[in-house]
Amino acid sequence: MSLDGRLWSYFGDYQHKTAASFRRTRWSDPEVARPPRDQDTRFALAQAVRVVAAGRTAKVRRRLADRLTREPAISDRWLRDLQLVLRR
């Protein structure tokens, strides 16, 4: 599904990440087991909770299902099936 470029950029480039990349060089780093508790991380987690909560509402799910009808992939069964699930 297409995502507005500004939203994609925000989530990918600007939104605070709640954890650093888990590269091989960090596998033995004891800091990995300690989640960050700074203000930016708490804000990002709160924002994620709000996004998930909104996605669980019937209104947002219907709007997403309606939006899916304008996607080129709507001709694929998997997207039509997802659309039906969202409308429940």
N, CA, C and O atoms as a GROMACS GRO file, in nm:
protein
  352
    1MET      N    1   0.084  -0.117   0.000
    1MET     CA    2   0.000   0.000   0.000
    1MET      C    3   0.089   0.123   0.000
    1MET      O    4   0.196   0.126   0.061
    2SER      N    5   0.043   0.222  -0.068
    2SER     CA    6   0.117   0.348  -0.075
    2SER      C    7   0.105   0.424   0.056
    2SER      O    8   0.002   0.418   0.123
    3LEU      N    9   0.209   0.493   0.090
    3LEU     CA   10   0.209   0.576   0.210
    3LEU      C   11   0.258   0.714   0.171
    3LEU      O   12   0.358   0.727   0.100
    4ASP      N   13   0.190   0.814   0.216
    4ASP     CA   14   0.230   0.950   0.186
    4ASP      C   15   0.379   0.967   0.218
    4ASP      O   16   0.425   0.925   0.324
    5GLY      N   17   0.452   1.027   0.126
    5GLY     CA   18   0.596   1.041   0.142
    5GLY      C   19   0.638   1.116   0.266
    5GLY      O   20   0.741   1.085   0.326
    6ARG      N   21   0.558   1.215   0.307
    6ARG     CA   22   0.593   1.291   0.428
    6ARG      C   23   0.580   1.203   0.552
    6ARG      O   24   0.662   1.211   0.643
    7LEU      N   25   0.476   1.120   0.555
    7LEU     CA   26   0.457   1.031   0.670
    7LEU      C   27   0.567   0.925   0.672
    7LEU      O   28   0.623   0.895   0.778
    8TRP      N   29   0.598   0.870   0.556
    8TRP     CA   30   0.706   0.772   0.546
    8TRP      C   31   0.838   0.832   0.596
    8TRP      O   32   0.912   0.769   0.671
    9SER      N   33   0.865   0.954   0.553
    9SER     CA   34   0.988   1.021   0.594
    9SER      C   35   0.989   1.045   0.745
    9SER      O   36   1.092   1.028   0.810
   10TYR      N   37   0.874   1.085   0.800
   10TYR     CA   38   0.869   1.108   0.944
   10TYR      C   39   0.901   0.980   1.020
   10TYR      O   40   0.988   0.979   1.107
   11PHE      N   41   0.830   0.871   0.988
   11PHE     CA   42   0.852   0.746   1.060
   11PHE      C   43   0.994   0.692   1.038
   11PHE      O   44   1.055   0.641   1.131
   12GLY      N   45   1.044   0.702   0.916
   12GLY     CA   46   1.174   0.643   0.886
   12GLY      C   47   1.294   0.730   0.919
   12GLY      O   48   1.400   0.680   0.957
   13ASP      N   49   1.278   0.862   0.903
   13ASP     CA   50   1.393   0.950   0.914
   13ASP      C   51   1.397   1.037   1.038
   13ASP      O   52   1.505   1.076   1.084
   14TYR      N   53   1.280   1.068   1.094
   14TYR     CA   54   1.278   1.168   1.201
   14TYR      C   55   1.223   1.119   1.334
   14TYR      O   56   1.268   1.164   1.440
   15GLN      N   57   1.128   1.027   1.331
   15GLN     CA   58   1.071   0.982   1.458
   15GLN      C   59   1.180   0.915   1.542
   15GLN      O   60   1.261   0.837   1.491
   16HIS      N   61   1.181   0.946   1.669
   16HIS     CA   62   1.280   0.888   1.760
   16HIS      C   63   1.264   0.737   1.763
   16HIS      O   64   1.153   0.685   1.773
   17LYS      N   65   1.374   0.668   1.754
   17LYS     CA   66   1.372   0.520   1.759
   17LYS      C   67   1.380   0.476   1.904
   17LYS      O   68   1.451   0.537   1.985
   18THR      N   69   1.308   0.372   1.937
   18THR     CA   70   1.304   0.325   2.075
   18THR      C   71   1.418   0.230   2.109
   18THR      O   72   1.438   0.196   2.225
   19ALA      N   73   1.493   0.188   2.008
   19ALA     CA   74   1.609   0.102   2.032
   19ALA      C   75   1.708   0.122   1.919
   19ALA      O   76   1.670   0.149   1.805
   20ALA      N   77   1.833   0.109   1.950
   20ALA     CA   78   1.937   0.118   1.848
   20ALA      C   79   1.937  -0.010   1.764
   20ALA      O   80   1.889  -0.114   1.809
   21SER      N   81   1.991  -0.001   1.645
   21SER     CA   82   2.001  -0.119   1.559
   21SER      C   83   2.077  -0.229   1.632
   21SER      O   84   2.176  -0.202   1.701
   22PHE      N   85   2.032  -0.351   1.616
   22PHE     CA   86   2.091  -0.465   1.686
   22PHE      C   87   2.192  -0.534   1.595
   22PHE      O   88   2.172  -0.648   1.552
   23ARG      N   89   2.300  -0.463   1.567
   23ARG     CA   90   2.405  -0.518   1.481
   23ARG      C   91   2.485  -0.625   1.556
   23ARG      O   92   2.483  -0.633   1.679
   24ARG      N   93   2.554  -0.705   1.480
   24ARG     CA   94   2.633  -0.814   1.537
   24ARG      C   95   2.731  -0.763   1.643
   24ARG      O   96   2.758  -0.832   1.741
   25THR      N   97   2.782  -0.644   1.624
   25THR     CA   98   2.878  -0.589   1.720
   25THR      C   99   2.812  -0.557   1.855
   25THR      O  100   2.883  -0.534   1.952
   26ARG      N  101   2.681  -0.556   1.861
   26ARG     CA  102   2.611  -0.524   1.987
   26ARG      C  103   2.558  -0.649   2.057
   26ARG      O  104   2.501  -0.638   2.166
   27TRP      N  105   2.574  -0.765   1.999
   27TRP     CA  106   2.516  -0.886   2.055
   27TRP      C  107   2.561  -0.913   2.197
   27TRP      O  108   2.484  -0.966   2.277
   28SER      N  109   2.683  -0.879   2.230
   28SER     CA  110   2.732  -0.906   2.365
   28SER      C  111   2.732  -0.780   2.453
   28SER      O  112   2.786  -0.780   2.564
   29ASP      N  113   2.671  -0.674   2.404
   29ASP     CA  114   2.666  -0.549   2.479
   29ASP      C  115   2.558  -0.557   2.587
   29ASP      O  116   2.441  -0.572   2.553
   30PRO      N  117   2.592  -0.547   2.714
   30PRO     CA  118   2.492  -0.557   2.821
   30PRO      C  119   2.389  -0.443   2.818
   30PRO      O  120   2.280  -0.456   2.873
   31GLU      N  121   2.423  -0.332   2.754
   31GLU     CA  122   2.330  -0.219   2.745
   31GLU      C  123   2.206  -0.254   2.662
   31GLU      O  124   2.101  -0.191   2.677
   32VAL      N  125   2.218  -0.352   2.574
   32VAL     CA  126   2.106  -0.393   2.490
   32VAL      C  127   1.988  -0.439   2.575
   32VAL      O  128   1.873  -0.420   2.536
   33ALA      N  129   2.015  -0.499   2.688
   33ALA     CA  130   1.910  -0.551   2.776
   33ALA      C  131   1.842  -0.441   2.858
   33ALA      O  132   1.742  -0.467   2.925
   34ARG      N  133   1.894  -0.320   2.852
   34ARG     CA  134   1.836  -0.209   2.929
   34ARG      C  135   1.768  -0.112   2.833
   34ARG      O  136   1.835  -0.042   2.758
   35PRO      N  137   1.636  -0.108   2.834
   35PRO     CA  138   1.568  -0.017   2.743
   35PRO      C  139   1.594   0.128   2.781
   35PRO      O  140   1.603   0.161   2.899
   36PRO      N  141   1.605   0.214   2.683
   36PRO     CA  142   1.624   0.356   2.714
   36PRO      C  143   1.499   0.413   2.782
   36PRO      O  144   1.387   0.374   2.749
   37ARG      N  145   1.519   0.503   2.874
   37ARG     CA  146   1.407   0.561   2.949
   37ARG      C  147   1.406   0.713   2.942
   37ARG      O  148   1.346   0.780   3.026
   38ASP      N  149   1.472   0.766   2.841
   38ASP     CA  150   1.478   0.911   2.828
   38ASP      C  151   1.343   0.965   2.777
   38ASP      O  152   1.256   0.890   2.734
   39GLN      N  153   1.329   1.095   2.782
   39GLN     CA  154   1.203   1.159   2.746
   39GLN      C  155   1.165   1.132   2.600
   39GLN      O  156   1.048   1.107   2.571
   40ASP      N  157   1.261   1.138   2.508
   40ASP     CA  158   1.231   1.114   2.367
   40ASP      C  159   1.178   0.973   2.343
   40ASP      O  160   1.085   0.953   2.265
   41THR      N  161   1.237   0.875   2.411
   41THR     CA  162   1.192   0.737   2.397
   41THR      C  163   1.052   0.720   2.454
   41THR      O  164   0.968   0.653   2.393
   42ARG      N  165   1.027   0.778   2.568
   42ARG     CA  166   0.892   0.770   2.628
   42ARG      C  167   0.789   0.835   2.537
   42ARG      O  168   0.678   0.783   2.522
   43PHE      N  169   0.823   0.947   2.476
   43PHE     CA  170   0.732   1.014   2.384
   43PHE      C  171   0.705   0.925   2.262
   43PHE      O  172   0.590   0.912   2.219
   44ALA      N  173   0.810   0.864   2.206
   44ALA     CA  174   0.793   0.777   2.089
   44ALA      C  175   0.706   0.657   2.123
   44ALA      O  176   0.622   0.617   2.042
   45LEU      N  177   0.725   0.599   2.241
   45LEU     CA  178   0.640   0.486   2.282
   45LEU      C  179   0.495   0.529   2.300
   45LEU      O  180   0.404   0.457   2.260
   46ALA      N  181   0.474   0.645   2.361
   46ALA     CA  182   0.338   0.696   2.378
   46ALA      C  183   0.272   0.721   2.243
   46ALA      O  184   0.153   0.694   2.224
   47GLN      N  185   0.350   0.773   2.150
   47GLN     CA  186   0.297   0.797   2.016
   47GLN      C  187   0.260   0.665   1.949
   47GLN      O  188   0.156   0.657   1.884
   48ALA      N  189   0.342   0.564   1.964
   48ALA     CA  190   0.313   0.433   1.906
   48ALA      C  191   0.185   0.374   1.966
   48ALA      O  192   0.104   0.315   1.894
   49VAL      N  193   0.167   0.392   2.095
   49VAL     CA  194   0.045   0.342   2.161
   49VAL      C  195  -0.078   0.412   2.101
   49VAL      O  196  -0.180   0.347   2.077
   50ARG      N  197  -0.068   0.542   2.078
   50ARG     CA  198  -0.181   0.616   2.021
   50ARG      C  199  -0.210   0.571   1.878
   50ARG      O  200  -0.327   0.560   1.840
   51VAL      N  201  -0.107   0.545   1.799
   51VAL     CA  202  -0.127   0.500   1.661
   51VAL      C  203  -0.196   0.364   1.660
   51VAL      O  204  -0.290   0.342   1.584
   52VAL      N  205  -0.149   0.272   1.744
   52VAL     CA  206  -0.210   0.139   1.752
   52VAL      C  207  -0.355   0.149   1.801
   52VAL      O  208  -0.443   0.084   1.746
   53ALA      N  209  -0.378   0.230   1.904
   53ALA     CA  210  -0.515   0.246   1.956
   53ALA      C  211  -0.608   0.301   1.848
   53ALA      O  212  -0.722   0.256   1.836
   54ALA      N  213  -0.560   0.397   1.772
   54ALA     CA  214  -0.643   0.452   1.663
   54ALA      C  215  -0.674   0.345   1.559
   54ALA      O  216  -0.785   0.337   1.509
   55GLY      N  217  -0.574   0.263   1.528
   55GLY     CA  218  -0.593   0.157   1.429
   55GLY      C  219  -0.690   0.049   1.474
   55GLY      O  220  -0.736  -0.030   1.392
   56ARG      N  221  -0.719   0.045   1.600
   56ARG     CA  222  -0.815  -0.053   1.651
   56ARG      C  223  -0.959  -0.001   1.650
   56ARG      O  224  -1.052  -0.077   1.678
   57THR      N  225  -0.978   0.126   1.619
   57THR     CA  226  -1.114   0.182   1.616
   57THR      C  227  -1.181   0.149   1.483
   57THR      O  228  -1.116   0.139   1.379
   58ALA      N  229  -1.311   0.132   1.489
   58ALA     CA  230  -1.387   0.101   1.367
   58ALA      C  231  -1.375   0.212   1.264
   58ALA      O  232  -1.365   0.186   1.144
   59LYS      N  233  -1.374   0.336   1.310
   59LYS     CA  234  -1.366   0.450   1.218
   59LYS      C  235  -1.238   0.447   1.136
   59LYS      O  236  -1.242   0.460   1.013
   60VAL      N  237  -1.126   0.430   1.202
   60VAL     CA  238  -0.997   0.429   1.130
   60VAL      C  239  -0.986   0.305   1.041
   60VAL      O  240  -0.935   0.314   0.930
   61ARG      N  241  -1.032   0.192   1.090
   61ARG     CA  242  -1.027   0.070   1.009
   61ARG      C  243  -1.112   0.084   0.882
   61ARG      O  244  -1.071   0.039   0.775
   62ARG      N  245  -1.230   0.145   0.894
   62ARG     CA  246  -1.314   0.167   0.775
   62ARG      C  247  -1.247   0.263   0.678
   62ARG      O  248  -1.251   0.242   0.557
   63ARG      N  249  -1.185   0.369   0.732
   63ARG     CA  250  -1.116   0.465   0.644
   63ARG      C  251  -1.001   0.398   0.571
   63ARG      O  252  -0.978   0.424   0.453
   64LEU      N  253  -0.929   0.313   0.640
   64LEU     CA  254  -0.819   0.240   0.575
   64LEU      C  255  -0.874   0.146   0.469
   64LEU      O  256  -0.819   0.138   0.359
   65ALA      N  257  -0.981   0.074   0.500
   65ALA     CA  258  -1.041  -0.016   0.402
   65ALA      C  259  -1.088   0.060   0.279
   65ALA      O  260  -1.071   0.013   0.166
   66ASP      N  261  -1.146   0.178   0.300
   66ASP     CA  262  -1.188   0.261   0.186
   66ASP      C  263  -1.067   0.305   0.104
   66ASP      O  264  -1.073   0.308  -0.019
   67ARG      N  265  -0.961   0.339   0.171
   67ARG     CA  266  -0.840   0.384   0.102
   67ARG      C  267  -0.779   0.273   0.018
   67ARG      O  268  -0.722   0.298  -0.088
   68LEU      N  269  -0.790   0.151   0.066
   68LEU     CA  270  -0.733   0.037  -0.006
   68LEU      C  271  -0.796   0.018  -0.143
   68LEU      O  272  -0.732  -0.034  -0.234
   69THR      N  273  -0.920   0.060  -0.159
   69THR     CA  274  -0.986   0.044  -0.289
   69THR      C  275  -0.918   0.125  -0.398
   69THR      O  276  -0.936   0.096  -0.516
   70ARG      N  277  -0.840   0.224  -0.362
   70ARG     CA  278  -0.771   0.308  -0.460
   70ARG      C  279  -0.629   0.259  -0.489
   70ARG      O  280  -0.557   0.320  -0.569
   71GLU      N  281  -0.589   0.151  -0.427
   71GLU     CA  282  -0.455   0.096  -0.449
   71GLU      C  283  -0.455   0.003  -0.570
   71GLU      O  284  -0.549  -0.074  -0.590
   72PRO      N  285  -0.349   0.010  -0.651
   72PRO     CA  286  -0.341  -0.081  -0.767
   72PRO      C  287  -0.350  -0.229  -0.727
   72PRO      O  288  -0.403  -0.311  -0.803
   73ALA      N  289  -0.298  -0.263  -0.611
   73ALA     CA  290  -0.296  -0.403  -0.568
   73ALA      C  291  -0.432  -0.455  -0.526
   73ALA      O  292  -0.444  -0.571  -0.488
   74ILE      N  293  -0.537  -0.371  -0.532
   74ILE     CA  294  -0.671  -0.418  -0.492
   74ILE      C  295  -0.717  -0.531  -0.584
   74ILE      O  296  -0.809  -0.606  -0.549
   75SER      N  297  -0.654  -0.544  -0.698
   75SER     CA  298  -0.689  -0.656  -0.787
   75SER      C  299  -0.634  -0.788  -0.735
   75SER      O  300  -0.672  -0.895  -0.783
   76ASP      N  301  -0.545  -0.782  -0.638
   76ASP     CA  302  -0.491  -0.904  -0.577
   76ASP      C  303  -0.579  -0.951  -0.462
   76ASP      O  304  -0.629  -0.870  -0.383
   77ARG      N  305  -0.598  -1.079  -0.456
   77ARG     CA  306  -0.687  -1.135  -0.354
   77ARG      C  307  -0.644  -1.101  -0.211
   77ARG      O  308  -0.728  -1.076  -0.125
   78TRP      N  309  -0.512  -1.101  -0.185
   78TRP     CA  310  -0.465  -1.077  -0.048
   78TRP      C  311  -0.510  -0.940   0.002
   78TRP      O  312  -0.543  -0.926   0.120
   79LEU      N  313  -0.512  -0.840  -0.087
   79LEU     CA  314  -0.552  -0.707  -0.042
   79LEU      C  315  -0.703  -0.698  -0.025
   79LEU      O  316  -0.752  -0.631   0.066
   80ARG      N  317  -0.777  -0.765  -0.112
   80ARG     CA  318  -0.924  -0.768  -0.094
   80ARG      C  319  -0.959  -0.840   0.037
   80ARG      O  320  -1.050  -0.798   0.108
   81ASP      N  321  -0.887  -0.948   0.068
   81ASP     CA  322  -0.910  -1.019   0.195
   81ASP      C  323  -0.879  -0.928   0.315
   81ASP      O  324  -0.954  -0.926   0.412
   82LEU      N  325  -0.770  -0.855   0.306
   82LEU     CA  326  -0.736  -0.762   0.414
   82LEU      C  327  -0.844  -0.656   0.429
   82LEU      O  328  -0.881  -0.620   0.541
   83GLN      N  329  -0.893  -0.606   0.320
   83GLN     CA  330  -0.997  -0.505   0.322
   83GLN      C  331  -1.123  -0.558   0.393
   83GLN      O  332  -1.185  -0.487   0.472
   84LEU      N  333  -1.158  -0.681   0.365
   84LEU     CA  334  -1.275  -0.741   0.431
   84LEU      C  335  -1.253  -0.754   0.582
   84LEU      O  336  -1.344  -0.728   0.661
   85VAL      N  337  -1.135  -0.795   0.621
   85VAL     CA  338  -1.104  -0.808   0.763
   85VAL      C  339  -1.113  -0.672   0.833
   85VAL      O  340  -1.163  -0.662   0.945
   86LEU      N  341  -1.064  -0.570   0.767
   86LEU     CA  342  -1.067  -0.435   0.827
   86LEU      C  343  -1.209  -0.384   0.844
   86LEU      O  344  -1.235  -0.304   0.934
   87ARG      N  345  -1.300  -0.426   0.762
   87ARG     CA  346  -1.439  -0.379   0.770
   87ARG      C  347  -1.519  -0.450   0.879
   87ARG      O  348  -1.630  -0.406   0.910
   88ARG      N  349  -1.467  -0.554   0.936
   88ARG     CA  350  -1.541  -0.627   1.042
   88ARG      C  351  -1.550  -0.547   1.167
   88ARG      O  352  -1.608  -0.592   1.266
   0.00000   0.00000   0.00000
